[in-house]
Amino acid sequence: MTNKQINAAHHWRNNGELMAAAASMGFIKGKVLDATYGSGVFWSSYTPSDLTSNDLYTAADYSYNFTDFPLNWEDKWDTTVFDPPYKLNGTPSQGQVDKAYGVHKKATIQERMDLIIDGARECYRVTKDKGFILVKVQDQVSSGKMHFQTDAVSSALRELGAVKVTQMHFLRSPRPQPQGRNQVHPRSNFSTLMVFKKR
């Protein structure tokens, strides 16, 4: 990261730069688990020296469901990074793009939200005491209603004892409002990386 000052909201060019910024502030350390590795784009600008990857759909060190890691992984990782399939798209319509983001299977909003929460709780379980859990989600409008994923994840992890340390907003260009539909909420033009500390 070349910038000396890191802002809470920024137009990072990609997720790799976002993660490099988080690392430069000391939020990624020790043994790191990427619970949803994908193609590894989170580590394009910075790569932890001790990184373990996990993904069901792409080549990785492990291929566990992120809601059900091995029992002996409890308190194993210093840092756990979780980028769940958070797009509330209902019926998939973008083919390979949806598949790349893990939202290629039809799911209700509640099913998608439950999956995110279950995954966040499991990432908390496998993180060491005083370790960091990084969760990337997006508050978004679906079916005319605002769904606050940041609040839902924060509440679930707070119940387990986690403390939110900070959050960083990744500014992006939102999709246009569909023609013929009245806009009742401002379009969400950012995703959020939340950093929690386990206690």
C-alpha positions in Angstrom: 0.0 0.0 0.0 1.6 3.2 -1.1 -0.7 5.7 0.6 0.5 6.8 4.0 -3.1 7.6 5.1 -5.8 5.0 5.0 -9.3 6.3 4.9 -12.4 4.6 6.2 -14.0 4.8 2.7 -11.9 4.6 -0.4 -12.0 3.6 -4.1 -9.5 0.7 -3.8 -8.9 -0.7 -7.3 -9.6 -4.2 -6.0 -10.0 -6.4 -2.9 -6.3 -7.1 -2.9 -5.5 -3.4 -2.2 -8.2 -3.4 0.5 -6.6 -6.3 2.3 -3.2 -4.8 1.9 -4.5 -1.7 3.7 -5.9 -3.9 6.5 -2.6 -5.7 6.8 -0.7 -2.5 7.1 -2.7 -1.5 10.1 -1.9 -4.8 11.8 -5.2 -6.6 11.3 -3.7 -9.6 9.5 -1.1 -11.5 11.4 0.3 -14.9 12.3 -1.4 -18.0 11.0 -4.1 -16.8 8.5 -7.0 -18.8 7.3 -8.9 -17.6 4.2 -12.2 -19.4 4.7 -13.5 -18.5 1.2 -10.3 -18.4 -0.9 -11.9 -18.4 -4.4 -9.1 -17.6 -6.8 -7.0 -15.8 -4.2 -7.7 -12.3 -5.4 -7.7 -11.0 -1.8 -3.9 -11.6 -1.8 -3.0 -10.0 -5.1 -1.3 -7.0 -3.4 -0.2 -8.6 -0.1 0.2 -12.2 0.9 0.6 -13.4 4.5 3.7 -15.4 5.2 1.6 -18.2 6.7 -1.6 -18.4 4.6 -4.0 -21.4 4.5 -6.7 -21.4 1.9 -10.1 -23.1 2.0 -12.7 -23.2 -0.8 -15.4 -25.7 -2.0 -15.2 -24.7 -5.6 -11.6 -23.9 -6.5 -8.2 -25.4 -5.8 -7.2 -24.7 -2.2 -5.3 -26.2 0.7 -8.7 -27.4 2.1 -12.2 -27.8 0.8 -14.5 -27.6 3.8 -17.9 -25.9 4.0 -17.2 -22.7 5.9 -20.0 -23.4 8.3 -18.5 -26.7 9.4 -14.7 -26.7 9.9 -13.0 -29.7 11.7 -13.5 -29.7 15.4 -9.8 -29.7 16.0 -9.5 -26.3 14.2 -11.0 -24.6 17.3 -8.7 -21.7 18.4 -6.3 -22.6 15.6 -5.8 -19.4 13.5 -4.5 -15.9 14.5 -6.5 -14.3 11.7 -9.5 -15.6 9.8 -10.7 -13.9 6.7 -14.3 -14.5 5.5 -15.8 -13.2 2.3 -19.2 -15.0 2.2 -21.6 -15.1 -0.8 -23.4 -12.0 0.3 -25.2 -10.9 -2.9 -28.9 -11.1 -2.4 -29.8 -12.0 -5.9 -32.6 -14.6 -5.3 -32.6 -16.4 -8.7 -29.2 -16.3 -10.3 -29.1 -14.6 -13.7 -25.4 -13.8 -14.4 -24.0 -17.3 -15.1 -20.3 -17.6 -14.5 -20.2 -14.2 -12.6 -22.7 -15.6 -10.0 -20.7 -18.8 -9.8 -17.5 -17.0 -9.2 -19.1 -15.3 -6.2 -20.8 -18.4 -4.8 -24.3 -17.1 -5.5 -25.2 -19.4 -8.4 -27.7 -21.4 -6.5 -31.2 -20.1 -5.9 -31.7 -19.0 -2.3 -34.1 -16.8 -0.4 -32.8 -13.7 1.4 -33.2 -15.4 4.7 -31.3 -18.5 3.6 -28.4 -16.2 2.3 -28.4 -14.2 5.5 -28.4 -17.4 7.7 -25.5 -18.7 5.7 -23.5 -15.6 6.3 -24.2 -15.6 10.0 -23.4 -19.3 10.4 -20.1 -18.8 8.5 -19.1 -15.8 10.7 -19.8 -17.8 13.8 -17.7 -20.7 12.6 -14.9 -18.4 11.7 -15.1 -17.0 15.2 -14.8 -20.5 16.6 -11.6 -21.4 14.7 -9.9 -18.1 15.6 -7.5 -17.9 18.6 -8.3 -15.7 21.6 -7.3 -12.1 20.8 -7.1 -13.0 17.1 -8.8 -11.1 14.3 -11.8 -12.0 12.3 -12.2 -10.1 9.0 -15.7 -10.3 7.4 -16.6 -8.6 4.1 -20.3 -8.0 3.4 -22.6 -5.4 1.8 -25.7 -3.7 3.1 -28.0 -3.8 0.2 -31.5 -3.4 -1.2 -33.4 -6.4 -2.3 -37.2 -6.6 -3.0 -37.6 -3.0 -2.1 -36.2 -3.6 1.5 -32.8 -2.6 3.0 -30.9 -5.6 4.5 -28.2 -4.6 6.9 -25.7 -7.4 6.7 -23.2 -5.4 8.8 -25.6 -5.2 11.7 -26.5 -8.9 11.5 -22.9 -10.1 11.5 -21.9 -7.6 14.2 -24.8 -8.7 16.4 -24.0 -12.4 16.0 -20.3 -12.0 16.7 -20.9 -9.7 19.6 -23.1 -12.4 21.2 -20.1 -14.7 21.1 -17.8 -12.1 22.7 -16.2 -10.4 19.7 -15.4 -6.7 19.7 -15.6 -4.8 16.5 -12.3 -3.0 16.0 -13.0 -1.1 12.8 -14.6 -1.2 9.4 -13.5 -0.1 6.0 -15.8 0.8 3.1 -14.9 -0.2 -0.4 -16.5 2.4 -2.7 -17.8 1.0 -5.9 -20.2 1.8 -8.8 -23.7 0.5 -8.1 -25.9 -1.2 -10.6 -28.5 1.2 -12.2 -32.0 1.3 -10.8 -34.1 -1.1 -12.9 -36.4 0.7 -15.3 -40.1 0.8 -14.2 -39.3 0.5 -10.5 -39.7 3.3 -8.0 -36.5 3.8 -6.0 -37.4 3.7 -2.2 -33.8 3.5 -0.8 -30.5 5.0 -1.8 -28.4 2.6 -3.9 -25.6 0.9 -1.9 -22.4 1.9 -3.5 -19.9 0.3 -1.1 -19.1 -3.0 0.5 -17.8 -3.2 4.0 -14.8 -5.0 5.5 -15.4 -5.4 9.3 -12.6 -6.3 11.7 -13.4 -8.0 14.9 -11.2 -9.2 17.8 -12.0 -12.4 19.6 -12.3 -12.3 23.4 
